[in-house]
Amino acid sequence: KKVLRRRGKRRRQKKMKENKGKRSKKAWIIGGSIIGGLLVIYLGISAFFISHFYINTTINGKDFSGKTESDVVAYMKDQVEGYSLKIIEADNKTDEINGEAISMTYKKDDSVKDALKNQNPLLWIRALFSKSSAEVTINVDYNEDALSKAIGSIQAVKAEQTEPVSAYPKFDGESFKVEPEVYGSAVDMEILTKKIKEYITNFEPELNLLNEKCYKVPKYTTESKEVQKACDDMNKYCQASITYPMKENVVVDKALISTWVSADADMNVTFNEEAVRAWMRDFGKTYDTVGTTRTITSPTGKTVEVSGGTYGWSIDEEAETQNLIASIKNGEVVTREPAYEKTAASHAAQDWGTTYLEVDLSAQHMWYIVNGAIALETDVVTGLPDAKHATPAGVYSILYTEPDSKLIGEKDPETGKPIYETYVRYWMPFTYQGHGFHDADWQTAFGGSRYQSYGSHGCVNMPVDQAGALFNMLSAGTPVVLHY
């Protein structure tokens, strides 16, 4: 019995193996049939794409998926017939470019055929996952002159062309702020022509000039970082404030500095140093007093005008220009005197102050005024009233004081010797040409009209005692006012 059971078991196992082998073979047959069928289908589709475009193929912007070369050509020819491009302009104005008017025709070439040839039919499945498996552009032909004429007749082109204005830094009285841009009406002919040709080629029905940016646009807008940066840079200069205490305070602050800074078309900020220099020249003309006409009232009550001379305020314009430029660039807030070549006692109308020498050349009399009061006065003898010897009128200052001095005149051309050599006890010059106050013991009288006959070579002759008294009171730099 045991032997019989073992034999039965082996027979069952053998039968099971035979059945399993039959099922496996059947599965392989079925699977192979399916794959073969799919392959046939794939190859069939591939064969289709030998003469048809891939899925997702666009030509001149139109979908030609699964279409033939003939379909494309037929479409193009059909589009040419009756084609027109509507031009939509600003303010809802419209124009039209008619295909017939520009002799528009389909320009047949091999681009469609080449695009079809470039397709690998066996790789058609990849086109299912690509939005632009083939981008083909077909040209149309038209009369260039006719198109140019049509473009020139567009209302936006014929209208007055107002150029756009970029946003720019503008001073509002307090600081530079961005002034908004202005959009004009000027057409960008290069972009317009390009877009019209592109739209015609693609058989587009409408061209919106605003949407396609066919109008000239400002280079910079309120959103441009370059404009804001320019404002910031210009405002740094305007932080400075320099006050000059003259007759009244003269202030160089943002109101003036703002006129000296500018931004060019590329928003590069420039500080105009030449403008500062020009302003300083005017500043000097206003407040320099050397040689200007001033008024003096003598102790006698006589009021006269006096001009000329070397005394007064004189600004060192170049030095102060550099000082001012540096202060502005450093953003300084400061009050200071300008750099001077020459200074005076006061910024008042009588800039010689209240201590000075006054000589009335007509009255032949002089005064030494100290702190507004007469400290000394005396009759004098001044220069002979001729072109060579007259004592110069004007405002000067005592250059120095020197005791026991030898005065030497110019040389006589015939003898080669000085025309005079005179010793004086007290010498107080006020010009480098040899004019000054000194004692003159050779004069037998002073004042009156004596100078007309016995006048000096230009000096102010004084009695010895008065010259000595003045010498002991006087110091270098004291203003001297001489007038008629």
Secondary structure, 3 states (H helix, E strand, C coil): CHHHHHHHHHHHHHHHHHHHHHHHHHHHHHHHHHHHHHHHHHHHHHHHCCCCCCCCEEECCEECCCCCHHHHHHHHHHHHCCCEEEEECHHHCEEEEECCCCCCEECCCCHHHHHHHCCCHHHHHHHHHCCCCEEECCCEECCHHHHHHHHHCCHHHHCCCCCCECCEEEECCCCEEEECCECCCCECHHHHHHHHHHHHHCCCCEEECCCCCCECCCCCCCCCHHHHHHHHHHHHHCCCEEEEECCCEEEECHHHHCCCEEECCCCCEEECHHHHHHHHHHHHHHHCCCCCCEEEECCCCCEEEECCECCCCEECHHHHHHHHHHHHHCCCEEECCCCEEECCCCCCCCCCCCCEEEEECCCCEEEEEECCEEEEEEECECECCCCCCCCCCEEEECCCCEEEEEEECCECCCCCCECCEEEEEEEEECCCCCCEEEECCCCCCCCCCCHHHHCECCCEEECHHHHHHHHHHCCCCCEEEEEC
